[in-house]
Amino acid sequence: MPVIVIANPKGGVGKSTLATNIAGALAAAGRAPMLGDVDRQQSSRQWLALRPPQLATIRGWEVAPGDIVRPPRGTTDIVLDTPAGLHGKRLDAVLRIADRILVPLQASLFDIQATHGFVRALAEHKRAGAIRVALVAMRVREHTIALEQLRHWTATLAPPLVAALRDTQNYVHLAARGLTLWDVAAGRVERDLAQWAPLLEWLGVDAGHAPLPGPAAGAPNPNPSKEPHA
């Protein structure tokens, strides 16, 4: 089964946001994803605990000594959220099972430096030829010089920049309820879904947008003054 790894040694770049929404897109596409979390903070696992049961199922992982993941029966895809500082034996263990790696980064000098070294380490790994790698810009402030500089810099790297996801509170409010972009009315997150289209194409996922009926998909936001919007 395909294993999609979300990784960057730099902390706070949006790995869990990317991982949870990829799992949501896979679930919306009718697949049976498992969301694994090898980060000590267990952000993705905590998010799963908030997810309303009536929505498309995203399974958590089972942990066993010496294993990274033990997927439940029926799992079609694995999305693996990884910790900051991933390197050495732990990075090697992840790369042994990875089919695709998405490297999230932000338009900052520190992110760029960390990502450059990480991409080089990936290219030097013995399984480099068997793993597809791509970059995803996170928390992008649209129409800024920083974004243009980021695009210019990523163009010098071998992995493509497959998406630039804007800086919006939509992700924050949805995560607080265990939801993804594919669990609410499309009109509320239209701009964000459009930004995800090239990323999903790279992953080979046709998510469409058909949130399951139920209170989670149409319930009022806990903070109505900050309702997610397109």
C-alpha positions as CSV (number, residue, x, y, z in Angstrom):
1,M,0.0,0.0,0.0
2,P,1.2,3.6,-0.7
3,V,3.1,5.2,2.2
4,I,3.0,9.0,2.2
5,V,5.5,10.6,4.6
6,I,5.3,14.2,5.8
7,A,8.7,15.3,6.9
8,N,11.0,18.2,7.6
9,P,13.5,18.5,10.4
10,K,12.4,22.0,11.1
11,G,9.6,22.3,13.6
12,G,6.4,24.3,13.3
13,V,6.2,24.1,9.5
14,G,2.7,22.6,9.3
15,K,3.4,18.9,9.1
16,S,0.4,17.9,11.1
17,T,-1.9,20.2,9.1
18,L,-0.7,18.7,5.9
19,A,-0.9,15.1,7.2
20,T,-4.4,15.3,8.5
21,N,-5.8,17.0,5.4
22,I,-4.1,14.5,3.1
23,A,-5.8,11.7,5.2
24,G,-9.1,13.6,4.9
25,A,-8.7,13.8,1.1
26,L,-8.0,10.1,0.9
27,A,-11.1,9.3,3.0
28,A,-13.2,11.6,0.8
29,A,-12.0,9.7,-2.2
30,G,-13.5,6.5,-0.8
31,R,-10.2,5.0,0.4
32,A,-9.3,3.7,3.8
33,P,-6.3,5.7,5.1
34,M,-4.4,5.2,8.2
35,L,-2.9,8.3,9.9
36,G,0.3,7.4,11.7
37,D,2.1,9.7,14.1
38,V,5.7,9.2,15.2
39,D,6.0,12.7,16.7
40,R,6.3,12.7,20.4
41,Q,3.7,15.5,20.6
42,Q,1.2,13.1,18.9
43,S,-0.7,16.1,17.3
44,S,-2.2,13.9,14.6
45,R,-3.3,11.3,17.0
46,Q,-4.9,13.9,19.3
47,W,-6.7,15.3,16.2
48,L,-8.1,11.9,15.4
49,A,-9.6,11.7,18.9
50,L,-11.6,14.8,18.0
51,R,-12.9,13.5,14.7
52,P,-16.7,13.0,14.6
53,P,-17.5,9.3,14.1
54,Q,-20.1,9.9,11.4
55,L,-17.5,11.3,9.0
56,A,-15.4,9.3,6.5
57,T,-13.2,7.0,8.6
58,I,-9.5,7.8,9.1
59,R,-7.8,5.1,11.2
60,G,-5.1,5.5,13.7
61,W,-2.0,3.4,13.9
62,E,-1.1,0.4,16.2
63,V,2.2,0.6,17.8
64,A,4.4,-2.5,18.4
65,P,8.0,-2.7,19.7
66,G,10.4,-2.4,16.8
67,D,7.7,-1.4,14.3
68,I,7.0,2.1,12.8
69,V,3.5,1.2,11.8
70,R,1.2,-1.8,11.8
71,P,-1.7,-0.9,9.5
72,P,-5.2,-2.2,10.4
73,R,-6.8,-4.6,8.0
74,G,-8.4,-3.0,5.0
75,T,-6.0,0.0,5.0
76,T,-5.4,1.3,1.5
77,D,-3.0,4.1,2.2
78,I,-0.7,5.2,5.1
79,V,0.0,8.9,5.9
80,L,2.9,9.2,8.3
81,D,3.4,12.4,10.4
82,T,7.0,12.8,11.6
83,P,8.7,14.8,14.3
84,A,11.0,17.8,14.0
85,G,14.7,16.8,14.1
86,L,14.1,13.6,12.1
87,H,17.5,12.2,11.2
88,G,19.9,9.3,11.6
89,K,18.4,5.9,12.3
90,R,14.9,7.2,12.7
91,L,15.0,8.9,9.3
92,D,16.4,5.7,7.8
93,A,13.6,3.7,9.3
94,V,11.0,6.0,7.8
95,L,12.6,6.0,4.4
96,R,12.7,2.2,4.3
97,I,8.9,2.2,4.0
98,A,8.2,5.5,2.2
99,D,6.8,5.7,-1.3
100,R,6.3,9.5,-1.4
101,I,7.6,12.2,0.8
102,L,6.1,15.7,1.1
103,V,8.3,18.3,2.6
104,P,6.3,21.3,4.0
105,L,8.2,24.6,4.5
106,Q,7.5,28.2,5.1
107,A,9.0,31.3,3.5
108,S,11.6,31.9,6.1
109,L,15.4,31.7,6.0
110,F,15.5,29.1,8.7
111,D,13.0,26.9,6.9
112,I,14.9,27.2,3.7
113,Q,18.2,26.3,5.3
114,A,16.7,23.3,7.1
115,T,14.9,22.1,4.0
116,H,18.0,22.4,1.8
117,G,20.0,20.1,4.0
118,F,17.1,17.7,4.4
119,V,16.5,17.4,0.6
120,R,20.2,16.7,0.2
121,A,20.0,13.9,2.8
122,L,17.0,12.4,1.0
123,A,18.9,12.5,-2.3
124,E,21.8,10.7,-0.8
125,H,19.8,7.9,0.8
126,K,20.1,4.4,-0.8
127,R,16.3,4.3,-1.6
128,A,16.3,7.8,-3.2
129,G,15.5,6.4,-6.6
130,A,12.4,4.6,-5.3
131,I,10.9,7.5,-3.5
132,R,9.1,10.5,-5.1
133,V,9.7,13.8,-3.2
134,A,7.9,17.1,-3.5
135,L,7.8,20.4,-1.6
136,V,4.7,22.2,-0.2
137,A,4.7,25.8,0.8
138,M,2.7,26.3,4.0
139,R,1.0,29.4,5.6
140,V,1.7,31.4,2.5
141,R,0.9,35.1,2.4
142,E,-0.2,35.5,-1.1
143,H,1.2,38.2,-3.5
144,T,4.2,38.9,-1.3
145,I,7.9,39.2,-2.0
146,A,8.6,36.3,0.4
147,L,6.5,34.0,-1.7
148,E,8.2,35.0,-4.9
149,Q,11.6,34.4,-3.2
150,L,10.5,31.0,-2.0
151,R,9.4,30.0,-5.5
152,H,12.7,31.2,-6.9
153,W,14.7,29.2,-4.3
154,T,12.7,26.0,-4.6
155,A,13.1,26.1,-8.4
156,T,16.8,25.4,-7.7
157,L,16.0,22.1,-6.0
158,A,15.2,18.8,-7.7
159,P,11.9,18.1,-5.9
160,P,9.1,20.2,-7.4
161,L,7.0,22.7,-5.4
162,V,3.6,21.1,-6.0
163,A,1.4,23.5,-4.0
164,A,1.4,26.7,-2.0
165,L,-1.3,26.7,0.7
166,R,-2.4,30.1,2.0
167,D,-2.2,31.4,5.6
168,T,-5.8,31.1,6.8
169,Q,-7.7,30.3,10.0
170,N,-9.7,27.7,8.2
171,Y,-7.1,25.1,9.0
172,V,-7.0,26.1,12.7
173,H,-10.8,26.1,13.2
174,L,-11.3,22.8,11.3
175,A,-8.4,21.1,13.2
176,A,-10.0,22.1,16.5
177,R,-13.0,19.9,15.6
178,G,-11.2,17.0,14.0
179,L,-12.2,18.1,10.6
180,T,-10.5,18.6,7.2
181,L,-11.3,20.7,4.1
182,W,-13.3,17.8,2.8
183,D,-15.7,17.5,5.8
184,V,-17.4,20.9,5.3
185,A,-19.4,22.6,2.6
186,A,-17.1,23.3,-0.4
187,G,-18.2,26.9,-0.6
188,R,-16.7,27.6,2.8
189,V,-13.2,26.5,1.7
190,E,-13.3,27.0,-2.0
191,R,-10.0,28.9,-2.3
192,D,-8.2,26.3,-0.2
193,L,-9.6,23.3,-2.2
194,A,-8.3,25.0,-5.4
195,Q,-4.8,25.3,-3.9
196,W,-4.9,21.6,-3.0
197,A,-5.8,20.5,-6.5
198,P,-2.2,20.2,-7.9
199,L,-1.0,18.5,-4.7
200,L,-3.8,15.8,-4.9
201,E,-3.0,15.3,-8.6
202,W,0.7,14.7,-7.7
203,L,-0.6,12.1,-5.1
204,G,-3.0,10.5,-7.6
205,V,-6.0,11.3,-5.4
206,D,-9.4,12.2,-6.8
207,A,-11.1,13.5,-3.6
208,G,-14.0,15.4,-5.1
209,H,-16.0,16.9,-2.3
210,A,-18.8,15.0,-0.7
211,P,-18.8,15.4,3.1
212,L,-21.0,12.9,4.8
213,P,-24.3,14.2,6.2
214,G,-24.4,14.8,9.9
215,P,-24.0,17.6,12.5
216,A,-20.2,17.8,12.0
217,A,-20.4,18.8,8.4
218,G,-23.0,21.5,8.9
219,A,-22.8,22.4,12.5
220,P,-22.2,26.0,13.5
221,N,-18.6,26.9,14.3
222,P,-17.8,27.1,18.1
223,N,-16.5,30.6,17.4
224,P,-19.1,32.1,15.0
225,S,-17.1,35.4,14.8
226,K,-14.3,33.4,13.2
227,E,-16.2,31.1,10.9
228,P,-14.1,29.4,8.2
229,H,-14.5,31.2,4.9
230,A,-13.3,31.0,1.4
